[in-house]
Amino acid sequence: MSLIRLENLNKIYASQAGNVHAINNISSDFKAGEFTSIVGPSGCGKTTLLNAIGGLDKPNSGKIWIDNTDITSMGDKVLIDFRLRNIGFVFQAYNLIPVLTALENTTFILELQGAEKKVRNERGMELLKAVGLEDKANSRPNQLSGGQQQRVAVARALASRPRFVLADEPTANLDSKSTETLLDIMAELNSKEGTTFIFSTHDQRVIDRARRIICLEDGRIK
Amino acid sequence: MKIIIMAWRNIWRTPWRSLVVIGAMSLGVWSGIFMMGWINGLNDQRTISMLDDNVGHGRICSKDFLEKPEVFSTINNLEALSNRLVADSNVTTFSSRVICNSMIQAGSGSAPIIAYGVNPNNEKKVFKSVQNISSGEFLKGQVGDEVVLGEALARKLEVDIDDRVVLTFQDINGDVRSALFWLVGIYDGASSMIEESIIYVPSKTISFQMGLIDSIELSNESQIIAHEINYRVKNPYEIGKANNALESSFLKNRNSESQSIVFRTWKEVSPDLGVADAILSQSLLLFMMIILLAMSFGILNTMLMAILERTRELGMLMAIGMNKKKIFKLIVSETILLSFVGLPFGLFLGHISLLVTSKTGITLKSVEQGFEQMGLEATVYPSVVPEYYLPIVGLVLILSFLSSIYPAIKALKLNPIESMRVL
């Protein structure tokens, strides 16, 4: 059974040059435990597709089913809660909260979910250990390198054991060594915790590690 | 809990900007509190000066006299009432007066005045104006043809010590009578209005002239007739309590034939003073509100800048699942914390400066003369005003909350995707 099912998804942006079909009638399925890369050149609709799957952007038409729930028909309030409980996000620019430590960033979503402090901290330390940053638990983002920040971002995305993690070009700002480390960590967490990962990327190193590749071109699956 | 910690840390992301706002809030609260203490002190000084000079703390008269001040509307049982005042622990001293509405005539003119027939020893204990004798001396006793005028009236009538003046008034039978008095003293009153309208004469002499007592009673030592009694209590601001106690004690011992006696506080005797007190309290809070309102615009501006700078971060928070309620709470918490850091400093500074100046006083040399004309001393002793601190805390809380609403709404309107594209 599919974890995520996309049905005839369309997203059109109006621009001065005319309408841009960022997603053009895409239908696809993602199964639980997948490690999938959505690849394609810049402007092919990768990020738009991830945003739509993550409920951050509403498609103009079509449906997105997550565990048989249609998120396109959800109201904003419900959707925010749905995101909080089901989806992990890793952004290209890390987007950690600068005033929180690595551990606090990692456990932030658990806190929003109302988890107890002990549970939060245990899970946070477990994940920081998994991403090799146990000793940086009390460091603020500005005390961490780019690679370390992205590892914290991955730990944060996984903290609440989401149904799947959406990672938008997670290695775009990282050097080769950090990229390899991050990919190893994500692959390990994917196999260990069974977390579904969907990346958008045009980084060949990420593409090489993916078990499923979806190629996009002009908003369509090639 | 984390929201509050985040809010606290967020306000220190731009320490200088936050410190400027906190400093402005401290200064605003400090200056507001100091101004409140200053104005309160000035008002207290004015009130006390008026009470000391002419009004007294409390006044007793017959109901008839209050309704229509006729010559014959005297207090019937002055001795019993005097004994009750002596026995009351709140009352520190008192003085009886015979009141005579007269026309004063001297060589160069005449003027309508109120002649207070007083026992000089008692009157001096209750009122300071009779102690401020600028020329000559005050009355010596309850009997004699002496008169004491205010400086302004003496100037107006062009009279000086040892000059004679004639008082014309109605006696108890309604007949017009005149009596000759010799000017023995000139007093320096609280205001020229008081100096022009009030004169002092011996109580028994004027009572005799008005036909209120006979020649036998004139020679008695004790005062047996009066239109009103003025008294002082330990704390004039608690006159209400003292007055009620006195009135209850009087009512307990009166019988059906007893005369109706009215006990009035200084606020009732001189409503303008009481109203000024009430208006002042409201005005000072309004004044504080204006200061804090100006402060809150500064806070609002700071918070708007913070929202603008953190657009991307706020977009990310919404994207990962922080709901609008929590975003709102975060912005409101930051705003309130920003205000509340400055508040205790302002309160502390205000309190300390009032504590010090309430003891040392502040002398206003440049307006010394003007103050004296108003019957005030040039050294003002601000009052410590703890009763205003809680309303100020409440005002800061309300205004901080109000000034956080617009920035919070701006934050809530952010679109996560568009916000995260902001560099």
Interface residues (C-beta under 8 A of the other chain):
Chain A: N51 G54 L56 D57 K77 I80 D81 R83 L84 R85 I87 F89 F91 A93 N95 I97 P98 V99 L100 E104 F108 I109 E111 L112 R156
Chain B: K2 M6 R9 N10 R13 R312 E313 M316 L317 M318 A319 I320 G321 M322 N323 K324 K326 P416 I417 M420
